Amino acid sequence: MVELMVVIIIMAILGLAIIPALMGSSEKAKYSRAWSDLDAIANAFTAYYGKEGNLPTLSEDNTADLDENIYADTERELLQSFLGTQLADLYDPWNERYQIDSTWNASTGKGHVIVYVKGIGTASFSTINLSTVRLDPYNGDEPMARLVINVM
């Protein structure tokens, strides 16, 4: 009987030690999912460029929701085919739209495209600075952004 009590007490102590570690895992999983989504979005743009030799026509608004930035239906459909989901259904784990910062000019083939998660941090890519990027506390406060293309 005493042995059984000792085993139960040991299991309870181990259980209490594991609970704090598990509680933070759901928040960490959100960041992991966002990174996976950013990679998938960047890869979809790259695949689009590989097929079409250019990127989709993006709005003239330098920074906008990804879903609102691609106007032409055929271009949107092709990008979505590479992405595997509808842009209208694509939200980050914090229920916000993924963002795009772009100066891409399809006629000159110059400019940049960056996809990112909206937040309060900053990110820099060469001479491009973003001021509303979520930072990943599980990855050394790395800005959650992917540079898709930058042609000067």
Order of alpha helices (4+ residues) and beta strands (2+ residues): alpha-alpha-beta-alpha-alpha-beta-beta-beta-beta-beta-beta-beta
